[in-house]
Amino acid sequence: MKTLKMVFANAGGSNVTFSLKNPKAGITASEVQTVMDDIIAKNVFATTGGDIVSKVRATIVDTTETTLFEV
């Protein structure tokens, strides 16, 4: 499973991460940066450290899950 992780800094200096499962195939850095800019500009999320003020990084994490046993 792939997860897009977008990391922002808030006004209090802490990092805030938003994780989205199954991002579209072929998503580009430019597309992600545009979305992150929109999130900052529209101030759509509240954090305990204040407003989101800047982008830190974005990554796609690819995880393989193997079930060892199930009850």
VENFENQUI-V776237 format. One record per pair of residues at least 12 apart in sequence whose ideal C-beta (glycine too) atoms are under 8 Angstrom apart, sorted by the first residue. I is the first residue (numbers start at 1). J is the second residue. D is the distance in Angstrom with one decimal. If there is no record, write none. Layout:
# VENFENQUI-V776237
i=I j=J d=D
i=I j=J d=D
This chain:
# VENFENQUI-V776237
i=1 j=21 d=6.5
i=1 j=22 d=6.9
i=1 j=62 d=7.6
i=1 j=63 d=5.3
i=1 j=65 d=6.9
i=2 j=21 d=7.6
i=2 j=22 d=6.2
i=2 j=23 d=6.1
i=2 j=60 d=5.6
i=2 j=61 d=7.0
i=2 j=62 d=5.2
i=2 j=63 d=7.7
i=3 j=19 d=5.3
i=3 j=20 d=6.8
i=3 j=21 d=5.5
i=3 j=22 d=7.8
i=3 j=23 d=7.6
i=3 j=60 d=7.1
i=3 j=61 d=4.8
i=3 j=63 d=7.0
i=4 j=19 d=7.1
i=4 j=20 d=4.6
i=4 j=23 d=4.0
i=4 j=27 d=7.1
i=4 j=32 d=7.0
i=4 j=58 d=6.8
i=4 j=59 d=7.7
i=4 j=60 d=5.5
i=5 j=17 d=5.6
i=5 j=18 d=7.4
i=5 j=19 d=5.1
i=5 j=58 d=6.8
i=5 j=59 d=5.1
i=5 j=60 d=7.6
i=5 j=61 d=6.1
i=6 j=18 d=4.8
i=6 j=19 d=7.9
i=6 j=20 d=7.6
i=6 j=32 d=6.7
i=6 j=35 d=7.5
i=6 j=36 d=5.6
i=6 j=39 d=7.7
i=6 j=55 d=7.7
i=6 j=58 d=4.9
i=7 j=55 d=7.6
i=7 j=56 d=4.2
i=7 j=57 d=5.0
i=7 j=58 d=6.9
i=7 j=59 d=7.9
i=8 j=36 d=7.0
i=8 j=39 d=7.3
i=8 j=40 d=7.1
i=8 j=52 d=4.5
i=8 j=53 d=7.7
i=8 j=54 d=6.6
i=8 j=55 d=6.0
i=8 j=56 d=6.0
i=9 j=52 d=7.4
i=9 j=53 d=5.9
i=9 j=54 d=4.7
i=9 j=55 d=7.8
i=9 j=56 d=5.5
i=10 j=47 d=4.7
i=10 j=49 d=3.9
i=10 j=50 d=5.2
i=10 j=51 d=6.5
i=10 j=52 d=5.4
i=10 j=53 d=6.3
i=11 j=49 d=6.3
i=11 j=50 d=3.1
i=11 j=51 d=5.1
i=11 j=52 d=8.0
i=11 j=53 d=5.4
i=12 j=47 d=7.8
i=12 j=48 d=7.6
i=12 j=49 d=3.0
i=12 j=50 d=5.1
i=13 j=49 d=7.1
i=14 j=47 d=7.6
i=14 j=49 d=4.4
i=15 j=56 d=5.8
i=16 j=45 d=7.6
i=16 j=47 d=5.1
i=16 j=49 d=7.3
i=16 j=52 d=6.2
i=18 j=39 d=7.8
i=18 j=45 d=7.6
i=23 j=60 d=6.4
i=27 j=60 d=7.6
i=29 j=58 d=7.3
i=32 j=58 d=4.7
i=33 j=55 d=7.0
i=33 j=58 d=7.5
i=36 j=55 d=4.8
i=36 j=58 d=6.7
i=37 j=55 d=7.5
i=39 j=52 d=6.5
i=40 j=52 d=5.5
i=40 j=53 d=6.9
i=40 j=54 d=7.0
i=40 j=55 d=7.2
